[in-house]
Amino acid sequence: MKSLTVYTVYKKLKAFNKRKAAGLDKVPCKLLRISAEIVAPLLTQILNKTISTSIFPTDWKLARVTPIFKK
């Protein structure tokens, strides 16, 4: 897999819907959008290290699933 660029991560952060709820990390999407310029270089380093070592943090493997009843 190719490594990510700061620009790619920055564009993805800016594309977040600011009305979406925070995930398990409790970081609001609006905050990530606002701080994209500062966060993107650091997040790019973390993501590239994760990709190159193929070691993903356990917390990244968690999800909150809410079943919705359908008639």
HELIX and SHEET records of a PDB file:
HELIX    1   1 VAL A    6  LYS A   14  1                                   9    
HELIX    2   2 CYS A   29  ILE A   34  1                                   6    
HELIX    3   3 ALA A   36  THR A   53  1                                  18    
HELIX    4   4 THR A   58  LYS A   61  5                                   4    
END                                                                             
